[in-house]
Amino acid sequence: MIRHGEEVEMSTEEASGGQKRGIVRYVLLISTALAIIALSIIWMTGAATSPEGSTPNPAEATANPAAEPEGD
């Protein structure tokens, strides 16, 4: 730290109060990679265990609130 009258000159390491090691960057990269791997495993497992040729019918997937309840 260097003083020039009222002005203070310091390095970025002194101003931040510590060293800049970039650990947060590694944590972010590792957690992102693990999330991608986990979601890929879930997706591939679901695709492998579903019956072949079964595609959902969009007409069956939507709810029809105007329809009468079944069983009446």
PDB file of N, CA, C and O in Angstrom:
ATOM      1  N   MET A   1       0.863  -1.165   0.000  1.00  0.00           N
ATOM      2  CA  MET A   1       0.000   0.000   0.000  1.00  0.00           C
ATOM      3  C   MET A   1       0.905   1.222   0.000  1.00  0.00           C
ATOM      4  O   MET A   1       1.820   1.339   0.815  1.00  0.00           O
ATOM      5  N   ILE A   2       0.636   2.113  -0.914  1.00  0.00           N
ATOM      6  CA  ILE A   2       1.420   3.335  -1.054  1.00  0.00           C
ATOM      7  C   ILE A   2       0.487   4.518  -0.870  1.00  0.00           C
ATOM      8  O   ILE A   2      -0.595   4.561  -1.456  1.00  0.00           O
ATOM      9  N   ARG A   3       0.903   5.470  -0.064  1.00  0.00           N
ATOM     10  CA  ARG A   3       0.108   6.686   0.155  1.00  0.00           C
ATOM     11  C   ARG A   3       0.723   7.844  -0.604  1.00  0.00           C
ATOM     12  O   ARG A   3       1.933   8.065  -0.560  1.00  0.00           O
ATOM     13  N   HIS A   4      -0.129   8.580  -1.303  1.00  0.00           N
ATOM     14  CA  HIS A   4       0.251   9.814  -1.997  1.00  0.00           C
ATOM     15  C   HIS A   4      -0.643  10.915  -1.461  1.00  0.00           C
ATOM     16  O   HIS A   4      -1.659  11.241  -2.076  1.00  0.00           O
ATOM     17  N   GLY A   5      -0.287  11.481  -0.345  1.00  0.00           N
ATOM     18  CA  GLY A   5      -1.135  12.494   0.271  1.00  0.00           C
ATOM     19  C   GLY A   5      -2.404  11.848   0.792  1.00  0.00           C
ATOM     20  O   GLY A   5      -2.353  11.004   1.687  1.00  0.00           O
ATOM     21  N   GLU A   6      -3.547  12.240   0.236  1.00  0.00           N
ATOM     22  CA  GLU A   6      -4.847  11.686   0.630  1.00  0.00           C
ATOM     23  C   GLU A   6      -5.189  10.400  -0.130  1.00  0.00           C
ATOM     24  O   GLU A   6      -6.066   9.645   0.288  1.00  0.00           O
ATOM     25  N   GLU A   7      -4.499  10.156  -1.240  1.00  0.00           N
ATOM     26  CA  GLU A   7      -4.788   8.982  -2.069  1.00  0.00           C
ATOM     27  C   GLU A   7      -4.022   7.762  -1.570  1.00  0.00           C
ATOM     28  O   GLU A   7      -2.890   7.864  -1.098  1.00  0.00           O
ATOM     29  N   VAL A   8      -4.670   6.609  -1.686  1.00  0.00           N
ATOM     30  CA  VAL A   8      -4.042   5.349  -1.301  1.00  0.00           C
ATOM     31  C   VAL A   8      -4.018   4.456  -2.521  1.00  0.00           C
ATOM     32  O   VAL A   8      -5.037   4.254  -3.181  1.00  0.00           O
ATOM     33  N   GLU A   9      -2.823   3.912  -2.818  1.00  0.00           N
ATOM     34  CA  GLU A   9      -2.656   3.017  -3.957  1.00  0.00           C
ATOM     35  C   GLU A   9      -2.383   1.616  -3.419  1.00  0.00           C
ATOM     36  O   GLU A   9      -1.476   1.425  -2.608  1.00  0.00           O
ATOM     37  N   MET A  10      -3.168   0.633  -3.871  1.00  0.00           N
ATOM     38  CA  MET A  10      -2.928  -0.739  -3.420  1.00  0.00           C
ATOM     39  C   MET A  10      -3.210  -1.710  -4.562  1.00  0.00           C
ATOM     40  O   MET A  10      -3.924  -1.395  -5.514  1.00  0.00           O
ATOM     41  N   SER A  11      -2.626  -2.902  -4.436  1.00  0.00           N
ATOM     42  CA  SER A  11      -2.823  -3.915  -5.468  1.00  0.00           C
ATOM     43  C   SER A  11      -4.213  -4.527  -5.319  1.00  0.00           C
ATOM     44  O   SER A  11      -4.893  -4.311  -4.317  1.00  0.00           O
ATOM     45  N   THR A  12      -4.621  -5.285  -6.320  1.00  0.00           N
ATOM     46  CA  THR A  12      -5.940  -5.914  -6.260  1.00  0.00           C
ATOM     47  C   THR A  12      -6.009  -6.956  -5.151  1.00  0.00           C
ATOM     48  O   THR A  12      -7.063  -7.145  -4.544  1.00  0.00           O
ATOM     49  N   GLU A  13      -4.895  -7.633  -4.878  1.00  0.00           N
ATOM     50  CA  GLU A  13      -4.867  -8.620  -3.798  1.00  0.00           C
ATOM     51  C   GLU A  13      -5.038  -7.947  -2.440  1.00  0.00           C
ATOM     52  O   GLU A  13      -5.739  -8.467  -1.572  1.00  0.00           O
ATOM     53  N   GLU A  14      -4.405  -6.804  -2.257  1.00  0.00           N
ATOM     54  CA  GLU A  14      -4.573  -6.064  -0.999  1.00  0.00           C
ATOM     55  C   GLU A  14      -5.992  -5.522  -0.855  1.00  0.00           C
ATOM     56  O   GLU A  14      -6.551  -5.521   0.241  1.00  0.00           O
ATOM     57  N   ALA A  15      -6.568  -5.067  -1.949  1.00  0.00           N
ATOM     58  CA  ALA A  15      -7.910  -4.486  -1.901  1.00  0.00           C
ATOM     59  C   ALA A  15      -8.968  -5.551  -1.617  1.00  0.00           C
ATOM     60  O   ALA A  15      -9.949  -5.276  -0.925  1.00  0.00           O
ATOM     61  N   SER A  16      -8.780  -6.763  -2.142  1.00  0.00           N
ATOM     62  CA  SER A  16      -9.774  -7.815  -1.925  1.00  0.00           C
ATOM     63  C   SER A  16      -9.599  -8.486  -0.576  1.00  0.00           C
ATOM     64  O   SER A  16     -10.497  -9.194  -0.121  1.00  0.00           O
ATOM     65  N   GLY A  17      -8.480  -8.282   0.064  1.00  0.00           N
ATOM     66  CA  GLY A  17      -8.249  -8.840   1.388  1.00  0.00           C
ATOM     67  C   GLY A  17      -7.799 -10.287   1.364  1.00  0.00           C
ATOM     68  O   GLY A  17      -7.901 -10.968   2.385  1.00  0.00           O
ATOM     69  N   GLY A  18      -7.317 -10.770   0.266  1.00  0.00           N
ATOM     70  CA  GLY A  18      -6.870 -12.163   0.213  1.00  0.00           C
ATOM     71  C   GLY A  18      -6.334 -12.519  -1.144  1.00  0.00           C
ATOM     72  O   GLY A  18      -6.143 -11.665  -2.010  1.00  0.00           O
ATOM     73  N   GLN A  19      -6.097 -13.795  -1.310  1.00  0.00           N
ATOM     74  CA  GLN A  19      -5.579 -14.289  -2.577  1.00  0.00           C
ATOM     75  C   GLN A  19      -6.729 -14.630  -3.511  1.00  0.00           C
ATOM     76  O   GLN A  19      -7.834 -14.945  -3.069  1.00  0.00           O
ATOM     77  N   LYS A  20      -6.458 -14.564  -4.779  1.00  0.00           N
ATOM     78  CA  LYS A  20      -7.456 -14.952  -5.782  1.00  0.00           C
ATOM     79  C   LYS A  20      -7.032 -16.303  -6.345  1.00  0.00           C
ATOM     80  O   LYS A  20      -6.141 -16.392  -7.189  1.00  0.00           O
ATOM     81  N   ARG A  21      -7.699 -17.363  -5.851  1.00  0.00           N
ATOM     82  CA  ARG A  21      -7.329 -18.711  -6.276  1.00  0.00           C
ATOM     83  C   ARG A  21      -8.304 -19.293  -7.282  1.00  0.00           C
ATOM     84  O   ARG A  21      -7.946 -20.244  -7.976  1.00  0.00           O
ATOM     85  N   GLY A  22      -9.498 -18.778  -7.394  1.00  0.00           N
ATOM     86  CA  GLY A  22     -10.454 -19.285  -8.370  1.00  0.00           C
ATOM     87  C   GLY A  22     -11.150 -20.554  -7.942  1.00  0.00           C
ATOM     88  O   GLY A  22     -11.591 -21.324  -8.794  1.00  0.00           O
ATOM     89  N   ILE A  23     -11.263 -20.800  -6.642  1.00  0.00           N
ATOM     90  CA  ILE A  23     -11.915 -22.016  -6.158  1.00  0.00           C
ATOM     91  C   ILE A  23     -13.393 -22.018  -6.534  1.00  0.00           C
ATOM     92  O   ILE A  23     -13.952 -23.071  -6.840  1.00  0.00           O
ATOM     93  N   VAL A  24     -14.019 -20.866  -6.514  1.00  0.00           N
ATOM     94  CA  VAL A  24     -15.447 -20.790  -6.846  1.00  0.00           C
ATOM     95  C   VAL A  24     -15.682 -21.265  -8.281  1.00  0.00           C
ATOM     96  O   VAL A  24     -16.692 -21.908  -8.567  1.00  0.00           O
ATOM     97  N   ARG A  25     -14.772 -20.958  -9.158  1.00  0.00           N
ATOM     98  CA  ARG A  25     -14.881 -21.392 -10.557  1.00  0.00           C
ATOM     99  C   ARG A  25     -14.866 -22.914 -10.642  1.00  0.00           C
ATOM    100  O   ARG A  25     -15.648 -23.499 -11.392  1.00  0.00           O
ATOM    101  N   TYR A  26     -13.983 -23.562  -9.881  1.00  0.00           N
ATOM    102  CA  TYR A  26     -13.904 -25.019  -9.907  1.00  0.00           C
ATOM    103  C   TYR A  26     -15.161 -25.650  -9.319  1.00  0.00           C
ATOM    104  O   TYR A  26     -15.649 -26.653  -9.841  1.00  0.00           O
ATOM    105  N   VAL A  27     -15.682 -25.084  -8.254  1.00  0.00           N
ATOM    106  CA  VAL A  27     -16.910 -25.600  -7.651  1.00  0.00           C
ATOM    107  C   VAL A  27     -18.063 -25.495  -8.654  1.00  0.00           C
ATOM    108  O   VAL A  27     -18.849 -26.432  -8.795  1.00  0.00           O
ATOM    109  N   LEU A  28     -18.163 -24.373  -9.342  1.00  0.00           N
ATOM    110  CA  LEU A  28     -19.214 -24.177 -10.337  1.00  0.00           C
ATOM    111  C   LEU A  28     -19.083 -25.180 -11.481  1.00  0.00           C
ATOM    112  O   LEU A  28     -20.078 -25.778 -11.893  1.00  0.00           O
ATOM    113  N   LEU A  29     -17.878 -25.370 -11.993  1.00  0.00           N
ATOM    114  CA  LEU A  29     -17.668 -26.308 -13.103  1.00  0.00           C
ATOM    115  C   LEU A  29     -17.978 -27.748 -12.688  1.00  0.00           C
ATOM    116  O   LEU A  29     -18.633 -28.481 -13.430  1.00  0.00           O
ATOM    117  N   ILE A  30     -17.515 -28.150 -11.514  1.00  0.00           N
ATOM    118  CA  ILE A  30     -17.749 -29.523 -11.061  1.00  0.00           C
ATOM    119  C   ILE A  30     -19.224 -29.767 -10.792  1.00  0.00           C
ATOM    120  O   ILE A  30     -19.756 -30.811 -11.169  1.00  0.00           O
ATOM    121  N   SER A  31     -19.898 -28.811 -10.139  1.00  0.00           N
ATOM    122  CA  SER A  31     -21.319 -29.017  -9.844  1.00  0.00           C
ATOM    123  C   SER A  31     -22.159 -29.009 -11.118  1.00  0.00           C
ATOM    124  O   SER A  31     -23.137 -29.752 -11.207  1.00  0.00           O
ATOM    125  N   THR A  32     -21.806 -28.199 -12.094  1.00  0.00           N
ATOM    126  CA  THR A  32     -22.524 -28.193 -13.373  1.00  0.00           C
ATOM    127  C   THR A  32     -22.325 -29.524 -14.102  1.00  0.00           C
ATOM    128  O   THR A  32     -23.271 -30.083 -14.656  1.00  0.00           O
ATOM    129  N   ALA A  33     -21.100 -30.018 -14.096  1.00  0.00           N
ATOM    130  CA  ALA A  33     -20.826 -31.302 -14.751  1.00  0.00           C
ATOM    131  C   ALA A  33     -21.584 -32.437 -14.062  1.00  0.00           C
ATOM    132  O   ALA A  33     -22.137 -33.307 -14.735  1.00  0.00           O
ATOM    133  N   LEU A  34     -21.615 -32.436 -12.741  1.00  0.00           N
ATOM    134  CA  LEU A  34     -22.351 -33.479 -12.017  1.00  0.00           C
ATOM    135  C   LEU A  34     -23.849 -33.403 -12.283  1.00  0.00           C
ATOM    136  O   LEU A  34     -24.510 -34.435 -12.395  1.00  0.00           O
ATOM    137  N   ALA A  35     -24.389 -32.195 -12.383  1.00  0.00           N
ATOM    138  CA  ALA A  35     -25.813 -32.045 -12.686  1.00  0.00           C
ATOM    139  C   ALA A  35     -26.134 -32.564 -14.085  1.00  0.00           C
ATOM    140  O   ALA A  35     -27.153 -33.225 -14.285  1.00  0.00           O
ATOM    141  N   ILE A  36     -25.279 -32.270 -15.041  1.00  0.00           N
ATOM    142  CA  ILE A  36     -25.487 -32.749 -16.416  1.00  0.00           C
ATOM    143  C   ILE A  36     -25.414 -34.273 -16.457  1.00  0.00           C
ATOM    144  O   ILE A  36     -26.226 -34.916 -17.123  1.00  0.00           O
ATOM    145  N   ILE A  37     -24.450 -34.849 -15.753  1.00  0.00           N
ATOM    146  CA  ILE A  37     -24.310 -36.303 -15.733  1.00  0.00           C
ATOM    147  C   ILE A  37     -25.532 -36.951 -15.079  1.00  0.00           C
ATOM    148  O   ILE A  37     -26.060 -37.938 -15.591  1.00  0.00           O
ATOM    149  N   ALA A  38     -25.982 -36.398 -13.949  1.00  0.00           N
ATOM    150  CA  ALA A  38     -27.142 -36.966 -13.251  1.00  0.00           C
ATOM    151  C   ALA A  38     -28.394 -36.899 -14.109  1.00  0.00           C
ATOM    152  O   ALA A  38     -29.131 -37.881 -14.202  1.00  0.00           O
ATOM    153  N   LEU A  39     -28.644 -35.762 -14.735  1.00  0.00           N
ATOM    154  CA  LEU A  39     -29.835 -35.630 -15.585  1.00  0.00           C
ATOM    155  C   LEU A  39     -29.747 -36.525 -16.814  1.00  0.00           C
ATOM    156  O   LEU A  39     -30.763 -37.048 -17.271  1.00  0.00           O
ATOM    157  N   SER A  40     -28.547 -36.708 -17.351  1.00  0.00           N
ATOM    158  CA  SER A  40     -28.378 -37.601 -18.502  1.00  0.00           C
ATOM    159  C   SER A  40     -28.667 -39.045 -18.114  1.00  0.00           C
ATOM    160  O   SER A  40     -29.302 -39.780 -18.871  1.00  0.00           O
ATOM    161  N   ILE A  41     -28.198 -39.454 -16.928  1.00  0.00           N
ATOM    162  CA  ILE A  41     -28.465 -40.817 -16.467  1.00  0.00           C
ATOM    163  C   ILE A  41     -29.962 -41.030 -16.262  1.00  0.00           C
ATOM    164  O   ILE A  41     -30.500 -42.070 -16.643  1.00  0.00           O
ATOM    165  N   ILE A  42     -30.628 -40.057 -15.665  1.00  0.00           N
ATOM    166  CA  ILE A  42     -32.082 -40.167 -15.465  1.00  0.00           C
ATOM    167  C   ILE A  42     -32.805 -40.262 -16.803  1.00  0.00           C
ATOM    168  O   ILE A  42     -33.713 -41.079 -16.959  1.00  0.00           O
ATOM    169  N   TRP A  43     -32.415 -39.440 -17.762  1.00  0.00           N
ATOM    170  CA  TRP A  43     -33.053 -39.432 -19.079  1.00  0.00           C
ATOM    171  C   TRP A  43     -32.809 -40.754 -19.810  1.00  0.00           C
ATOM    172  O   TRP A  43     -33.737 -41.328 -20.380  1.00  0.00           O
ATOM    173  N   MET A  44     -31.557 -41.241 -19.795  1.00  0.00           N
ATOM    174  CA  MET A  44     -31.245 -42.480 -20.506  1.00  0.00           C
ATOM    175  C   MET A  44     -31.891 -43.687 -19.842  1.00  0.00           C
ATOM    176  O   MET A  44     -32.329 -44.608 -20.531  1.00  0.00           O
ATOM    177  N   THR A  45     -31.956 -43.697 -18.510  1.00  0.00           N
ATOM    178  CA  THR A  45     -32.611 -44.804 -17.807  1.00  0.00           C
ATOM    179  C   THR A  45     -34.091 -44.832 -18.131  1.00  0.00           C
ATOM    180  O   THR A  45     -34.651 -45.905 -18.355  1.00  0.00           O
ATOM    181  N   GLY A  46     -34.732 -43.682 -18.160  1.00  0.00           N
ATOM    182  CA  GLY A  46     -36.148 -43.613 -18.513  1.00  0.00           C
ATOM    183  C   GLY A  46     -36.404 -44.055 -19.937  1.00  0.00           C
ATOM    184  O   GLY A  46     -37.394 -44.730 -20.219  1.00  0.00           O
ATOM    185  N   ALA A  47     -35.507 -43.673 -20.838  1.00  0.00           N
ATOM    186  CA  ALA A  47     -35.675 -44.067 -22.241  1.00  0.00           C
ATOM    187  C   ALA A  47     -35.433 -45.560 -22.420  1.00  0.00           C
ATOM    188  O   ALA A  47     -36.075 -46.196 -23.256  1.00  0.00           O
ATOM    189  N   ALA A  48     -34.520 -46.121 -21.647  1.00  0.00           N
ATOM    190  CA  ALA A  48     -34.202 -47.547 -21.785  1.00  0.00           C
ATOM    191  C   ALA A  48     -35.284 -48.430 -21.183  1.00  0.00           C
ATOM    192  O   ALA A  48     -35.494 -49.548 -21.653  1.00  0.00           O
ATOM    193  N   THR A  49     -35.973 -47.954 -20.155  1.00  0.00           N
ATOM    194  CA  THR A  49     -36.972 -48.792 -19.488  1.00  0.00           C
ATOM    195  C   THR A  49     -38.383 -48.589 -20.021  1.00  0.00           C
ATOM    196  O   THR A  49     -39.279 -49.352 -19.660  1.00  0.00           O
ATOM    197  N   SER A  50     -38.610 -47.606 -20.851  1.00  0.00           N
ATOM    198  CA  SER A  50     -39.954 -47.403 -21.403  1.00  0.00           C
ATOM    199  C   SER A  50     -40.188 -48.388 -22.541  1.00  0.00           C
ATOM    200  O   SER A  50     -39.246 -48.772 -23.234  1.00  0.00           O
ATOM    201  N   PRO A  51     -41.438 -48.796 -22.737  1.00  0.00           N
ATOM    202  CA  PRO A  51     -41.735 -49.721 -23.840  1.00  0.00           C
ATOM    203  C   PRO A  51     -41.431 -49.067 -25.183  1.00  0.00           C
ATOM    204  O   PRO A  51     -41.659 -47.873 -25.378  1.00  0.00           O
ATOM    205  N   GLU A  52     -40.914 -49.872 -26.099  1.00  0.00           N
ATOM    206  CA  GLU A  52     -40.556 -49.324 -27.408  1.00  0.00           C
ATOM    207  C   GLU A  52     -41.796 -48.925 -28.186  1.00  0.00           C
ATOM    208  O   GLU A  52     -42.819 -49.608 -28.136  1.00  0.00           O
ATOM    209  N   GLY A  53     -41.700 -47.834 -28.894  1.00  0.00           N
ATOM    210  CA  GLY A  53     -42.777 -47.372 -29.743  1.00  0.00           C
ATOM    211  C   GLY A  53     -43.912 -46.708 -28.991  1.00  0.00           C
ATOM    212  O   GLY A  53     -44.913 -46.330 -29.600  1.00  0.00           O
ATOM    213  N   SER A  54     -43.783 -46.560 -27.698  1.00  0.00           N
ATOM    214  CA  SER A  54     -44.868 -45.918 -26.955  1.00  0.00           C
ATOM    215  C   SER A  54     -44.639 -44.415 -26.943  1.00  0.00           C
ATOM    216  O   SER A  54     -43.669 -43.916 -26.372  1.00  0.00           O
ATOM    217  N   THR A  55     -45.541 -43.721 -27.579  1.00  0.00           N
ATOM    218  CA  THR A  55     -45.481 -42.260 -27.567  1.00  0.00           C
ATOM    219  C   THR A  55     -46.763 -41.765 -26.919  1.00  0.00           C
ATOM    220  O   THR A  55     -47.840 -42.293 -27.194  1.00  0.00           O
ATOM    221  N   PRO A  56     -46.662 -40.779 -26.080  1.00  0.00           N
ATOM    222  CA  PRO A  56     -47.867 -40.286 -25.416  1.00  0.00           C
ATOM    223  C   PRO A  56     -48.825 -39.635 -26.410  1.00  0.00           C
ATOM    224  O   PRO A  56     -48.406 -38.960 -27.350  1.00  0.00           O
ATOM    225  N   ASN A  57     -50.103 -39.850 -26.184  1.00  0.00           N
ATOM    226  CA  ASN A  57     -51.130 -39.247 -27.018  1.00  0.00           C
ATOM    227  C   ASN A  57     -51.474 -37.893 -26.409  1.00  0.00           C
ATOM    228  O   ASN A  57     -51.953 -37.843 -25.276  1.00  0.00           O
ATOM    229  N   PRO A  58     -51.244 -36.789 -27.127  1.00  0.00           N
ATOM    230  CA  PRO A  58     -51.516 -35.464 -26.564  1.00  0.00           C
ATOM    231  C   PRO A  58     -52.978 -35.268 -26.182  1.00  0.00           C
ATOM    232  O   PRO A  58     -53.278 -34.514 -25.256  1.00  0.00           O
ATOM    233  N   ALA A  59     -53.890 -35.937 -26.882  1.00  0.00           N
ATOM    234  CA  ALA A  59     -55.310 -35.783 -26.564  1.00  0.00           C
ATOM    235  C   ALA A  59     -55.640 -36.396 -25.208  1.00  0.00           C
ATOM    236  O   ALA A  59     -56.515 -35.899 -24.498  1.00  0.00           O
ATOM    237  N   GLU A  60     -54.952 -37.461 -24.847  1.00  0.00           N
ATOM    238  CA  GLU A  60     -55.182 -38.104 -23.555  1.00  0.00           C
ATOM    239  C   GLU A  60     -54.483 -37.367 -22.418  1.00  0.00           C
ATOM    240  O   GLU A  60     -54.889 -37.478 -21.261  1.00  0.00           O
ATOM    241  N   ALA A  61     -53.448 -36.624 -22.740  1.00  0.00           N
ATOM    242  CA  ALA A  61     -52.657 -35.963 -21.710  1.00  0.00           C
ATOM    243  C   ALA A  61     -53.296 -34.668 -21.218  1.00  0.00           C
ATOM    244  O   ALA A  61     -52.954 -34.191 -20.136  1.00  0.00           O
ATOM    245  N   THR A  62     -54.200 -34.100 -21.978  1.00  0.00           N
ATOM    246  CA  THR A  62     -54.816 -32.834 -21.569  1.00  0.00           C
ATOM    247  C   THR A  62     -56.096 -33.098 -20.788  1.00  0.00           C
ATOM    248  O   THR A  62     -56.854 -34.019 -21.094  1.00  0.00           O
ATOM    249  N   ALA A  63     -56.314 -32.289 -19.797  1.00  0.00           N
ATOM    250  CA  ALA A  63     -57.517 -32.428 -18.979  1.00  0.00           C
ATOM    251  C   ALA A  63     -58.654 -31.673 -19.630  1.00  0.00           C
ATOM    252  O   ALA A  63     -58.452 -30.606 -20.209  1.00  0.00           O
ATOM    253  N   ASN A  64     -59.854 -32.228 -19.534  1.00  0.00           N
ATOM    254  CA  ASN A  64     -61.042 -31.572 -20.068  1.00  0.00           C
ATOM    255  C   ASN A  64     -61.948 -31.233 -18.887  1.00  0.00           C
ATOM    256  O   ASN A  64     -62.688 -32.095 -18.413  1.00  0.00           O
ATOM    257  N   PRO A  65     -61.901 -30.010 -18.412  1.00  0.00           N
ATOM    258  CA  PRO A  65     -62.690 -29.666 -17.227  1.00  0.00           C
ATOM    259  C   PRO A  65     -64.206 -29.688 -17.479  1.00  0.00           C
ATOM    260  O   PRO A  65     -64.982 -29.752 -16.525  1.00  0.00           O
ATOM    261  N   ALA A  66     -64.631 -29.635 -18.733  1.00  0.00           N
ATOM    262  CA  ALA A  66     -66.061 -29.621 -19.040  1.00  0.00           C
ATOM    263  C   ALA A  66     -66.671 -31.031 -19.041  1.00  0.00           C
ATOM    264  O   ALA A  66     -67.891 -31.196 -19.026  1.00  0.00           O
ATOM    265  N   ALA A  67     -65.794 -32.035 -19.058  1.00  0.00           N
ATOM    266  CA  ALA A  67     -66.297 -33.414 -19.110  1.00  0.00           C
ATOM    267  C   ALA A  67     -66.938 -33.790 -17.777  1.00  0.00           C
ATOM    268  O   ALA A  67     -66.551 -33.305 -16.714  1.00  0.00           O
ATOM    269  N   GLU A  68     -67.932 -34.672 -17.873  1.00  0.00           N
ATOM    270  CA  GLU A  68     -68.609 -35.121 -16.641  1.00  0.00           C
ATOM    271  C   GLU A  68     -67.702 -36.106 -15.917  1.00  0.00           C
ATOM    272  O   GLU A  68     -66.938 -36.836 -16.548  1.00  0.00           O
ATOM    273  N   PRO A  69     -67.791 -36.124 -14.593  1.00  0.00           N
ATOM    274  CA  PRO A  69     -66.963 -37.073 -13.847  1.00  0.00           C
ATOM    275  C   PRO A  69     -67.396 -38.507 -14.133  1.00  0.00           C
ATOM    276  O   PRO A  69     -68.579 -38.795 -14.314  1.00  0.00           O
ATOM    277  N   GLU A  70     -66.408 -39.394 -14.167  1.00  0.00           N
ATOM    278  CA  GLU A  70     -66.697 -40.791 -14.431  1.00  0.00           C
ATOM    279  C   GLU A  70     -67.335 -41.440 -13.210  1.00  0.00           C
ATOM    280  O   GLU A  70     -67.070 -41.026 -12.081  1.00  0.00           O
ATOM    281  N   GLY A  71     -68.160 -42.437 -13.419  1.00  0.00           N
ATOM    282  CA  GLY A  71     -68.771 -43.176 -12.333  1.00  0.00           C
ATOM    283  C   GLY A  71     -70.154 -42.672 -11.963  1.00  0.00           C
ATOM    284  O   GLY A  71     -70.775 -43.253 -11.073  1.00  0.00           O
ATOM    285  N   ASP A  72     -70.657 -41.660 -12.572  1.00  0.00           N
ATOM    286  CA  ASP A  72     -72.005 -41.154 -12.272  1.00  0.00           C
ATOM    287  C   ASP A  72     -73.007 -41.742 -13.207  1.00  0.00           C
ATOM    288  O   ASP A  72     -74.196 -41.436 -13.111  1.00  0.00           O
TER     289      ASP A  72
END
